[in-house]
Amino acid sequence: MTIIATVPYAPVLPVDATVTINGVEYPIPADQIDGMFVDGPVYRITAAVAAAGYRRTSIIRYVGDLAEFDVEPIEGDA
């Protein structure tokens, strides 16, 4: 089953933007992750997806006012 994540599509990703995965919104970091500065919106989105327990598995597609991409759960060690 393909899981699609969405984020607002704008020239500049808002500071308070969220990524939506399976109907749940996760915050996208504004400018820092673990004390390191974030480099651009794709890095911010990827970090938010990872923090939610997923990984991005496709390119980002632009659909109207949303950007969407496929994700899959990160499998933990059993």
PDB file as gemmi writes it, atoms N, CA and C in Angstrom:
CRYST1    1.000    1.000    1.000  90.00  90.00  90.00 P 1                      
ATOM      1  N   MET A   1       0.841  -1.175   0.000  1.00  0.00           N  
ATOM      2  CA  MET A   1       0.000   0.000   0.000  1.00  0.00           C  
ATOM      3  C   MET A   1       0.891   1.244   0.000  1.00  0.00           C  
ATOM      4  N   THR A   2       0.597   2.173  -0.871  1.00  0.00           N  
ATOM      5  CA  THR A   2       1.356   3.413  -0.948  1.00  0.00           C  
ATOM      6  C   THR A   2       0.808   4.414   0.056  1.00  0.00           C  
ATOM      7  N   ILE A   3       1.690   4.987   0.838  1.00  0.00           N  
ATOM      8  CA  ILE A   3       1.322   6.037   1.781  1.00  0.00           C  
ATOM      9  C   ILE A   3       1.795   7.348   1.174  1.00  0.00           C  
ATOM     10  N   ILE A   4       0.890   8.302   1.036  1.00  0.00           N  
ATOM     11  CA  ILE A   4       1.233   9.594   0.457  1.00  0.00           C  
ATOM     12  C   ILE A   4       1.272  10.645   1.554  1.00  0.00           C  
ATOM     13  N   ALA A   5       2.344  11.404   1.577  1.00  0.00           N  
ATOM     14  CA  ALA A   5       2.492  12.518   2.512  1.00  0.00           C  
ATOM     15  C   ALA A   5       2.310  13.809   1.740  1.00  0.00           C  
ATOM     16  N   THR A   6       1.768  14.832   2.401  1.00  0.00           N  
ATOM     17  CA  THR A   6       1.577  16.126   1.748  1.00  0.00           C  
ATOM     18  C   THR A   6       2.111  17.252   2.621  1.00  0.00           C  
ATOM     19  N   VAL A   7       2.550  18.307   1.959  1.00  0.00           N  
ATOM     20  CA  VAL A   7       2.969  19.541   2.625  1.00  0.00           C  
ATOM     21  C   VAL A   7       2.425  20.701   1.812  1.00  0.00           C  
ATOM     22  N   PRO A   8       2.270  21.880   2.432  1.00  0.00           N  
ATOM     23  CA  PRO A   8       1.829  23.041   1.660  1.00  0.00           C  
ATOM     24  C   PRO A   8       2.869  23.365   0.591  1.00  0.00           C  
ATOM     25  N   TYR A   9       2.415  23.687  -0.606  1.00  0.00           N  
ATOM     26  CA  TYR A   9       3.337  24.090  -1.673  1.00  0.00           C  
ATOM     27  C   TYR A   9       3.283  25.595  -1.810  1.00  0.00           C  
ATOM     28  N   ALA A  10       4.389  26.219  -1.504  1.00  0.00           N  
ATOM     29  CA  ALA A  10       4.508  27.672  -1.620  1.00  0.00           C  
ATOM     30  C   ALA A  10       5.957  27.967  -1.977  1.00  0.00           C  
ATOM     31  N   PRO A  11       6.218  29.137  -2.528  1.00  0.00           N  
ATOM     32  CA  PRO A  11       7.614  29.464  -2.845  1.00  0.00           C  
ATOM     33  C   PRO A  11       8.537  29.337  -1.631  1.00  0.00           C  
ATOM     34  N   VAL A  12       8.011  29.673  -0.456  1.00  0.00           N  
ATOM     35  CA  VAL A  12       8.774  29.526   0.780  1.00  0.00           C  
ATOM     36  C   VAL A  12       7.924  28.715   1.742  1.00  0.00           C  
ATOM     37  N   LEU A  13       8.476  27.622   2.261  1.00  0.00           N  
ATOM     38  CA  LEU A  13       7.749  26.777   3.207  1.00  0.00           C  
ATOM     39  C   LEU A  13       7.552  27.561   4.502  1.00  0.00           C  
ATOM     40  N   PRO A  14       6.297  27.749   4.960  1.00  0.00           N  
ATOM     41  CA  PRO A  14       6.060  28.533   6.179  1.00  0.00           C  
ATOM     42  C   PRO A  14       6.776  27.941   7.394  1.00  0.00           C  
ATOM     43  N   VAL A  15       7.119  28.797   8.339  1.00  0.00           N  
ATOM     44  CA  VAL A  15       7.820  28.362   9.546  1.00  0.00           C  
ATOM     45  C   VAL A  15       6.989  27.351  10.326  1.00  0.00           C  
ATOM     46  N   ASP A  16       5.668  27.528  10.361  1.00  0.00           N  
ATOM     47  CA  ASP A  16       4.805  26.638  11.143  1.00  0.00           C  
ATOM     48  C   ASP A  16       4.181  25.530  10.293  1.00  0.00           C  
ATOM     49  N   ALA A  17       4.800  25.177   9.172  1.00  0.00           N  
ATOM     50  CA  ALA A  17       4.250  24.162   8.268  1.00  0.00           C  
ATOM     51  C   ALA A  17       4.270  22.778   8.906  1.00  0.00           C  
ATOM     52  N   THR A  18       3.381  21.926   8.423  1.00  0.00           N  
ATOM     53  CA  THR A  18       3.326  20.539   8.878  1.00  0.00           C  
ATOM     54  C   THR A  18       3.333  19.618   7.671  1.00  0.00           C  
ATOM     55  N   VAL A  19       3.762  18.377   7.899  1.00  0.00           N  
ATOM     56  CA  VAL A  19       3.646  17.327   6.892  1.00  0.00           C  
ATOM     57  C   VAL A  19       2.517  16.416   7.363  1.00  0.00           C  
ATOM     58  N   THR A  20       1.621  16.046   6.459  1.00  0.00           N  
ATOM     59  CA  THR A  20       0.490  15.191   6.805  1.00  0.00           C  
ATOM     60  C   THR A  20       0.739  13.791   6.259  1.00  0.00           C  
ATOM     61  N   ILE A  21       0.722  12.802   7.163  1.00  0.00           N  
ATOM     62  CA  ILE A  21       0.923  11.401   6.802  1.00  0.00           C  
ATOM     63  C   ILE A  21      -0.209  10.607   7.426  1.00  0.00           C  
ATOM     64  N   ASN A  22      -0.978   9.897   6.594  1.00  0.00           N  
ATOM     65  CA  ASN A  22      -2.125   9.115   7.080  1.00  0.00           C  
ATOM     66  C   ASN A  22      -3.074   9.958   7.927  1.00  0.00           C  
ATOM     67  N   GLY A  23      -3.286  11.210   7.536  1.00  0.00           N  
ATOM     68  CA  GLY A  23      -4.224  12.080   8.226  1.00  0.00           C  
ATOM     69  C   GLY A  23      -3.697  12.725   9.494  1.00  0.00           C  
ATOM     70  N   VAL A  24      -2.452  12.442   9.861  1.00  0.00           N  
ATOM     71  CA  VAL A  24      -1.859  13.009  11.070  1.00  0.00           C  
ATOM     72  C   VAL A  24      -0.845  14.073  10.650  1.00  0.00           C  
ATOM     73  N   GLU A  25      -0.920  15.246  11.290  1.00  0.00           N  
ATOM     74  CA  GLU A  25       0.013  16.329  10.985  1.00  0.00           C  
ATOM     75  C   GLU A  25       1.219  16.263  11.915  1.00  0.00           C  
ATOM     76  N   TYR A  26       2.404  16.372  11.324  1.00  0.00           N  
ATOM     77  CA  TYR A  26       3.655  16.393  12.071  1.00  0.00           C  
ATOM     78  C   TYR A  26       4.353  17.720  11.788  1.00  0.00           C  
ATOM     79  N   PRO A  27       4.910  18.381  12.814  1.00  0.00           N  
ATOM     80  CA  PRO A  27       5.565  19.671  12.582  1.00  0.00           C  
ATOM     81  C   PRO A  27       6.837  19.517  11.756  1.00  0.00           C  
ATOM     82  N   ILE A  28       7.073  20.503  10.904  1.00  0.00           N  
ATOM     83  CA  ILE A  28       8.313  20.563  10.136  1.00  0.00           C  
ATOM     84  C   ILE A  28       9.235  21.529  10.867  1.00  0.00           C  
ATOM     85  N   PRO A  29      10.473  21.122  11.170  1.00  0.00           N  
ATOM     86  CA  PRO A  29      11.364  22.012  11.911  1.00  0.00           C  
ATOM     87  C   PRO A  29      11.583  23.325  11.172  1.00  0.00           C  
ATOM     88  N   ALA A  30      11.630  24.414  11.936  1.00  0.00           N  
ATOM     89  CA  ALA A  30      11.753  25.743  11.334  1.00  0.00           C  
ATOM     90  C   ALA A  30      13.167  26.038  10.854  1.00  0.00           C  
ATOM     91  N   ASP A  31      14.152  25.833  11.717  1.00  0.00           N  
ATOM     92  CA  ASP A  31      15.499  26.220  11.309  1.00  0.00           C  
ATOM     93  C   ASP A  31      16.619  25.433  11.968  1.00  0.00           C  
ATOM     94  N   GLN A  32      16.320  24.572  12.915  1.00  0.00           N  
ATOM     95  CA  GLN A  32      17.378  23.812  13.568  1.00  0.00           C  
ATOM     96  C   GLN A  32      16.922  22.390  13.850  1.00  0.00           C  
ATOM     97  N   ILE A  33      17.856  21.475  13.753  1.00  0.00           N  
ATOM     98  CA  ILE A  33      17.622  20.091  14.168  1.00  0.00           C  
ATOM     99  C   ILE A  33      18.860  19.655  14.935  1.00  0.00           C  
ATOM    100  N   ASP A  34      18.688  19.267  16.179  1.00  0.00           N  
ATOM    101  CA  ASP A  34      19.805  18.819  17.008  1.00  0.00           C  
ATOM    102  C   ASP A  34      20.978  19.794  16.971  1.00  0.00           C  
ATOM    103  N   GLY A  35      20.670  21.099  17.027  1.00  0.00           N  
ATOM    104  CA  GLY A  35      21.718  22.102  17.066  1.00  0.00           C  
ATOM    105  C   GLY A  35      22.354  22.439  15.726  1.00  0.00           C  
ATOM    106  N   MET A  36      21.916  21.757  14.657  1.00  0.00           N  
ATOM    107  CA  MET A  36      22.488  22.034  13.340  1.00  0.00           C  
ATOM    108  C   MET A  36      21.482  22.836  12.525  1.00  0.00           C  
ATOM    109  N   PHE A  37      21.961  23.780  11.745  1.00  0.00           N  
ATOM    110  CA  PHE A  37      21.060  24.565  10.908  1.00  0.00           C  
ATOM    111  C   PHE A  37      20.565  23.726   9.741  1.00  0.00           C  
ATOM    112  N   VAL A  38      19.331  23.901   9.399  1.00  0.00           N  
ATOM    113  CA  VAL A  38      18.697  23.142   8.329  1.00  0.00           C  
ATOM    114  C   VAL A  38      18.912  23.878   7.011  1.00  0.00           C  
ATOM    115  N   ASP A  39      19.192  23.129   5.956  1.00  0.00           N  
ATOM    116  CA  ASP A  39      19.497  23.721   4.659  1.00  0.00           C  
ATOM    117  C   ASP A  39      18.341  23.507   3.686  1.00  0.00           C  
ATOM    118  N   GLY A  40      17.372  24.386   3.701  1.00  0.00           N  
ATOM    119  CA  GLY A  40      16.316  24.382   2.700  1.00  0.00           C  
ATOM    120  C   GLY A  40      15.099  23.543   3.037  1.00  0.00           C  
ATOM    121  N   PRO A  41      14.012  23.751   2.270  1.00  0.00           N  
ATOM    122  CA  PRO A  41      12.742  23.100   2.569  1.00  0.00           C  
ATOM    123  C   PRO A  41      12.753  21.588   2.395  1.00  0.00           C  
ATOM    124  N   VAL A  42      13.470  21.055   1.423  1.00  0.00           N  
ATOM    125  CA  VAL A  42      13.478  19.597   1.237  1.00  0.00           C  
ATOM    126  C   VAL A  42      14.132  18.925   2.432  1.00  0.00           C  
ATOM    127  N   TYR A  43      15.205  19.504   2.950  1.00  0.00           N  
ATOM    128  CA  TYR A  43      15.847  18.962   4.144  1.00  0.00           C  
ATOM    129  C   TYR A  43      14.890  19.018   5.326  1.00  0.00           C  
ATOM    130  N   ARG A  44      14.174  20.130   5.473  1.00  0.00           N  
ATOM    131  CA  ARG A  44      13.206  20.273   6.567  1.00  0.00           C  
ATOM    132  C   ARG A  44      12.113  19.217   6.463  1.00  0.00           C  
ATOM    133  N   ILE A  45      11.595  19.006   5.253  1.00  0.00           N  
ATOM    134  CA  ILE A  45      10.539  18.010   5.044  1.00  0.00           C  
ATOM    135  C   ILE A  45      11.059  16.614   5.355  1.00  0.00           C  
ATOM    136  N   THR A  46      12.246  16.277   4.855  1.00  0.00           N  
ATOM    137  CA  THR A  46      12.829  14.955   5.086  1.00  0.00           C  
ATOM    138  C   THR A  46      13.039  14.711   6.575  1.00  0.00           C  
ATOM    139  N   ALA A  47      13.492  15.732   7.304  1.00  0.00           N  
ATOM    140  CA  ALA A  47      13.694  15.604   8.748  1.00  0.00           C  
ATOM    141  C   ALA A  47      12.373  15.365   9.469  1.00  0.00           C  
ATOM    142  N   ALA A  48      11.318  16.062   9.069  1.00  0.00           N  
ATOM    143  CA  ALA A  48      10.006  15.884   9.695  1.00  0.00           C  
ATOM    144  C   ALA A  48       9.460  14.489   9.429  1.00  0.00           C  
ATOM    145  N   VAL A  49       9.633  14.001   8.213  1.00  0.00           N  
ATOM    146  CA  VAL A  49       9.165  12.661   7.853  1.00  0.00           C  
ATOM    147  C   VAL A  49       9.904  11.613   8.685  1.00  0.00           C  
ATOM    148  N   ALA A  50      11.213  11.763   8.829  1.00  0.00           N  
ATOM    149  CA  ALA A  50      11.998  10.823   9.629  1.00  0.00           C  
ATOM    150  C   ALA A  50      11.586  10.870  11.096  1.00  0.00           C  
ATOM    151  N   ALA A  51      11.344  12.067  11.625  1.00  0.00           N  
ATOM    152  CA  ALA A  51      10.918  12.199  13.020  1.00  0.00           C  
ATOM    153  C   ALA A  51       9.564  11.536  13.250  1.00  0.00           C  
ATOM    154  N   ALA A  52       8.741  11.464  12.201  1.00  0.00           N  
ATOM    155  CA  ALA A  52       7.430  10.813  12.300  1.00  0.00           C  
ATOM    156  C   ALA A  52       7.538   9.299  12.136  1.00  0.00           C  
ATOM    157  N   GLY A  53       8.742   8.794  11.846  1.00  0.00           N  
ATOM    158  CA  GLY A  53       8.941   7.353  11.717  1.00  0.00           C  
ATOM    159  C   GLY A  53       8.792   6.828  10.298  1.00  0.00           C  
ATOM    160  N   TYR A  54       8.956   7.711   9.319  1.00  0.00           N  
ATOM    161  CA  TYR A  54       8.826   7.315   7.913  1.00  0.00           C  
ATOM    162  C   TYR A  54      10.063   7.750   7.137  1.00  0.00           C  
ATOM    163  N   ARG A  55      10.183   7.234   5.921  1.00  0.00           N  
ATOM    164  CA  ARG A  55      11.218   7.694   4.998  1.00  0.00           C  
ATOM    165  C   ARG A  55      10.570   8.005   3.664  1.00  0.00           C  
ATOM    166  N   ARG A  56      11.079   9.036   2.990  1.00  0.00           N  
ATOM    167  CA  ARG A  56      10.560   9.429   1.678  1.00  0.00           C  
ATOM    168  C   ARG A  56      11.059   8.436   0.645  1.00  0.00           C  
ATOM    169  N   THR A  57      10.152   7.959  -0.244  1.00  0.00           N  
ATOM    170  CA  THR A  57      10.519   6.947  -1.233  1.00  0.00           C  
ATOM    171  C   THR A  57      10.259   7.392  -2.665  1.00  0.00           C  
ATOM    172  N   SER A  58       9.918   8.641  -2.860  1.00  0.00           N  
ATOM    173  CA  SER A  58       9.674   9.123  -4.222  1.00  0.00           C  
ATOM    174  C   SER A  58      10.101  10.576  -4.331  1.00  0.00           C  
ATOM    175  N   ILE A  59      10.090  11.055  -5.562  1.00  0.00           N  
ATOM    176  CA  ILE A  59      10.337  12.472  -5.773  1.00  0.00           C  
ATOM    177  C   ILE A  59       9.136  13.257  -5.258  1.00  0.00           C  
ATOM    178  N   ILE A  60       9.325  14.537  -5.066  1.00  0.00           N  
ATOM    179  CA  ILE A  60       8.223  15.407  -4.651  1.00  0.00           C  
ATOM    180  C   ILE A  60       7.450  15.825  -5.893  1.00  0.00           C  
ATOM    181  N   ARG A  61       6.129  15.635  -5.846  1.00  0.00           N  
ATOM    182  CA  ARG A  61       5.241  16.004  -6.953  1.00  0.00           C  
ATOM    183  C   ARG A  61       4.408  17.194  -6.505  1.00  0.00           C  
ATOM    184  N   TYR A  62       4.174  18.122  -7.409  1.00  0.00           N  
ATOM    185  CA  TYR A  62       3.394  19.308  -7.075  1.00  0.00           C  
ATOM    186  C   TYR A  62       1.999  19.169  -7.656  1.00  0.00           C  
ATOM    187  N   VAL A  63       0.987  19.216  -6.774  1.00  0.00           N  
ATOM    188  CA  VAL A  63      -0.408  19.024  -7.155  1.00  0.00           C  
ATOM    189  C   VAL A  63      -1.209  20.186  -6.571  1.00  0.00           C  
ATOM    190  N   GLY A  64      -1.555  21.147  -7.404  1.00  0.00           N  
ATOM    191  CA  GLY A  64      -2.295  22.308  -6.912  1.00  0.00           C  
ATOM    192  C   GLY A  64      -1.508  23.050  -5.858  1.00  0.00           C  
ATOM    193  N   ASP A  65      -2.123  23.241  -4.684  1.00  0.00           N  
ATOM    194  CA  ASP A  65      -1.442  23.969  -3.614  1.00  0.00           C  
ATOM    195  C   ASP A  65      -0.736  23.041  -2.624  1.00  0.00           C  
ATOM    196  N   LEU A  66      -0.532  21.779  -3.019  1.00  0.00           N  
ATOM    197  CA  LEU A  66       0.172  20.820  -2.169  1.00  0.00           C  
ATOM    198  C   LEU A  66       1.364  20.230  -2.907  1.00  0.00           C  
ATOM    199  N   ALA A  67       2.361  19.847  -2.144  1.00  0.00           N  
ATOM    200  CA  ALA A  67       3.446  19.013  -2.647  1.00  0.00           C  
ATOM    201  C   ALA A  67       3.225  17.650  -2.006  1.00  0.00           C  
ATOM    202  N   GLU A  68       3.312  16.581  -2.791  1.00  0.00           N  
ATOM    203  CA  GLU A  68       3.086  15.249  -2.231  1.00  0.00           C  
ATOM    204  C   GLU A  68       4.217  14.319  -2.643  1.00  0.00           C  
ATOM    205  N   PHE A  69       4.396  13.270  -1.845  1.00  0.00           N  
ATOM    206  CA  PHE A  69       5.438  12.282  -2.111  1.00  0.00           C  
ATOM    207  C   PHE A  69       5.077  11.016  -1.361  1.00  0.00           C  
ATOM    208  N   ASP A  70       5.632   9.892  -1.806  1.00  0.00           N  
ATOM    209  CA  ASP A  70       5.375   8.605  -1.175  1.00  0.00           C  
ATOM    210  C   ASP A  70       6.327   8.412   0.002  1.00  0.00           C  
ATOM    211  N   VAL A  71       5.822   7.747   1.036  1.00  0.00           N  
ATOM    212  CA  VAL A  71       6.642   7.416   2.200  1.00  0.00           C  
ATOM    213  C   VAL A  71       6.379   5.973   2.594  1.00  0.00           C  
ATOM    214  N   GLU A  72       7.284   5.419   3.394  1.00  0.00           N  
ATOM    215  CA  GLU A  72       7.086   4.094   3.976  1.00  0.00           C  
ATOM    216  C   GLU A  72       7.584   4.139   5.411  1.00  0.00           C  
ATOM    217  N   PRO A  73       7.003   3.309   6.268  1.00  0.00           N  
ATOM    218  CA  PRO A  73       7.456   3.286   7.663  1.00  0.00           C  
ATOM    219  C   PRO A  73       8.912   2.828   7.747  1.00  0.00           C  
ATOM    220  N   ILE A  74       9.643   3.406   8.682  1.00  0.00           N  
ATOM    221  CA  ILE A  74      11.004   2.945   8.950  1.00  0.00           C  
ATOM    222  C   ILE A  74      10.869   1.722   9.837  1.00  0.00           C  
ATOM    223  N   GLU A  75      11.428   0.615   9.386  1.00  0.00           N  
ATOM    224  CA  GLU A  75      11.346  -0.629  10.153  1.00  0.00           C  
ATOM    225  C   GLU A  75      12.383  -0.605  11.266  1.00  0.00           C  
ATOM    226  N   GLY A  76      11.942  -0.872  12.494  1.00  0.00           N  
ATOM    227  CA  GLY A  76      12.876  -0.950  13.609  1.00  0.00           C  
ATOM    228  C   GLY A  76      13.478  -2.339  13.690  1.00  0.00           C  
ATOM    229  N   ASP A  77      14.558  -2.455  14.436  1.00  0.00           N  
ATOM    230  CA  ASP A  77      15.170  -3.771  14.630  1.00  0.00           C  
ATOM    231  C   ASP A  77      14.257  -4.616  15.489  1.00  0.00           C  
ATOM    232  N   ALA A  78      14.022  -5.828  15.067  1.00  0.00           N  
ATOM    233  CA  ALA A  78      13.142  -6.738  15.817  1.00  0.00           C  
ATOM    234  C   ALA A  78      13.902  -7.448  16.893  1.00  0.00           C  
TER     235      ALA A  78                                                      
END                                                                             
